[in-house]
Structures are given as C-alpha cells and as structure tokens.
Amino acid sequence: MKAKVLLLVNVKGLGNAKSIVSVSRGYALNYLVPKGYAKIVDEDSFETAKKIEKNVEVRKEESAKREKEILESKTITFKTKVGDGEKLFGSITSQDIADKIKKVYSVDIDKKKIKLETPIKKAGVYFVTVKLYKEIQAQVEVHVEKE
C-alpha cells in the first residue's frame, strides 16, 4: 500500500523539500515520519500541499531567470600565467568558474551545473553553459588572459 508524504527536507533518491512523493506506507511510517523527514498528507492537506509545491516551483523558476540575467550581463575574467602557444600553467575547471561566479556575482552555483567538456587549458574567450533550473540555462562568457 502506498502513502503520499510531503517531504520536509531533501531526501537523497526521493525528492526535494516541499515536494509530495508516493512511498510505501511502511517506509513512511517507520522511517520518514519518525525521523522528521516527511509528513503524511491526507486528502484535505493534499490540495494545500500541491499549492505550496507549485508556489515553490514558480519561485525557483523566477529565481533562475534572475540568475540567468545576472550571469549573462557581465564576463568573468581569469588572469593567469601563460606559456608558449597561449597554454596555461594548470587549467581553469568548473570549480574555478563556480568560485569566480560566487565572488563576482554573489550567486552560488554548484560546480556540477557548469557544463565544461574539458578544463580550459589555453588563453582565450570561452562560452560556458550553466544549468540553472530545468530548461533554464545561462551562457557565461569566460575570458582567460595573460597575467
């Protein structure tokens, strides 16, 4: 038998906080509810919980759109040591880009959301895709210059 629960915290492999998921009744009653991870949703509170979940989704989408505007409004510049043929000593990774975004824009982006096929190893201009929310992605312009 299944039970619908409202997650109060992010549960790995199950869902994010404020989302409604269907789980086995035993899992809900013996683990999720006693640990304070979830609350069982009855029919009356189901509609209210759905409205809350929709509000959260709308806010996340609006936030992602604002972040996209911010990220695409400026460029990120890395000044680093460059050797022969414009090759860098080291490389610029997705973690470096995430750190620079946080420093420059005050926007916290997880490095896993930055799509960088391979680390940047040459000076130049690069366009890096940052996945913000579902279908919303930003193109961040990254300049790598000689120090």
Secondary structure, DSSP 8 states (H G I E B T S, - for coil): -EEEEEESS-BTTTB-TT-EEEEEHHHIIIIIHHHTSEEE--HHHHHHHHHHHHHHHHHHHHHHHHHHHHHHHSEEEEEE-B-GGGEEEEEE-HHHHHHHHHHHH-----GGGEE-SS-EEESEEEEEEEEEETTEEEEEEEEEEE-
